[in-house]
Amino acid sequence: MKKNEKIEMMFLPIEEGLIKLYIYGFKSPGAWGQVIVEFNEVTINIKGYSRKKSIVRALAKLNNALINKSE
């Protein structure tokens, strides 16, 4: 991350804790960006060009990781 680059943070409270989303990049349409999702000890990192799709993919991957962890 560059010194002047901004970060967007989203916090999603759920019954089991707090899901934290850190969103870098995506300054203009079609620009590259990165989404990092954290929940307890699980961290997921997704890179892409579409902000919305990257957020959804990161949350879906987090869901799969949590399901596989509990099995």
Secondary structure, 3 states (H helix, E strand, C coil): CCCCCCEEEEEEEECCEEEEEEEEECCCCCCCEEEEEEECCEEEEEEECCHHHHHHHHHHHHHHHHHHHHC
